[in-house]
Amino acid sequence: MSSEVTGRAVDAETPLLTVEGLEKHYVEESFLGREHERVRAVDRVSFTVREGETLGLVGESGCGKSTVARTLLRLEEPTGGTVRFDGTPVESLSGAARREFRRRTGTVFQDPASSFDPRMTVGRSVAEPLRVQGVAEDRHRPVVTDLLERVGLEASDADRYPHEFSGGQKQRLALARALVTNPDLLVADEPVSALDVSVQASVLGLLDEVKDRFDLSMLLVTHDMGVVRQVCDRVAVMYLGELVEVAPTETLFRDPRHPYTRALLGAVPDPDPDPATRRETVELRGDVPDPSDPPGGCRFHTRCPEVVPPGSLDVEQSAFRAVMDLRVAVRSGRVDLETLRSRAAERADVTTAAVGVDRLASAVRERFGIPELSDEEAEACLAAALREVAAGEFEDASDRLAAQFTSPCETRSPPESEFGTGRVRCHLETE
Ligand code: SF4
């Protein structure tokens, strides 16, 4: 059965777009051809886009934000969850109702160069969605030329070909094409990241202006917090397939609650001249884990600068983080013993064969920046584990470290908690 999506019946109480528990999992084939890996690209993602607002969906490359955009537009089928557009579940739409949903959702993607057929005039390309909607050909030209002018191009550009336009102009053309069916929601996925820095601001300014002029709601997918600050009303932060914080932009920049948000913001230059109030720079170390095998508990615990030490342990948080870095490296077998052995030999002015287990264990400790721990029992455990690492007994070292240094962040998934008009998932908020 299909449901209708016609007209615009949203108000402040009914968001234009509601995403609830969205999931997108892929099953990847192993190199032997057996299906075995479930990649959890998107997990339990919920947010709304209200009428007239711009919501930024941010996170590092590979965090699943583009998959969220493609899934909610039904360019990919979700594994679970619900997407409501104007109150109607999108999965229930078919036929004319599905076409009407397409009409009401415009899209702009990252690479303007690949989104135009080089053999078609841009006028024909911009009019393509009208053709799909069955609008009579003789009505295309006035709509297209009007839109070209509104996005800062000229009506006569309709007769030119894509290669005659710069990257920034092509993105303006892509925007004109997204607007040609008079949509209510614009989904823009990294709309300026492929553009020269010198034209990014003007295209962003245009997006913002068009959003107001056409009375649109917008979902802006980006990795760039500077872009978010410039155009978004609210921000949803994603890490490894999950939402970790949602808040109004101003609140998020003033008082980021999630350590990952703090790290993202730490990478953005803060113009505040006062060192007392200037945002602290947070260095985010380590690789983003493999989404086919996400870490248990809080998925950010393998990199979180604020990961919580177990209550039984009397150690500084920074020392605990350093031990966690060692654990993550040992678990994945990524401790380069040969390089450390060579360095230790060079420093002691001996041959590599003369570097014993204790000297190599010290080099490993130094490599991970682990100080001597004040907790005697923990220090003894750590010293024994370091010797095991130096002897190449990674599995034993991993088990030993896990027994003493397991964080509550690894074993329990943080619940969602609300603050003001935002929400966050982090144990620091609840404990
Ligand atoms: S739950 Fe723990 S690991 Fe996750 S963000 Fe909070 S402090 Fe960091």
Residues whose N, C-alpha, C, O or C-beta is under 5 A from the ligand:
A	BS01	SF4	P259 C298 F300 H301 C304 E306 V307 V308 C409 P414 R425 C426 H427 L428
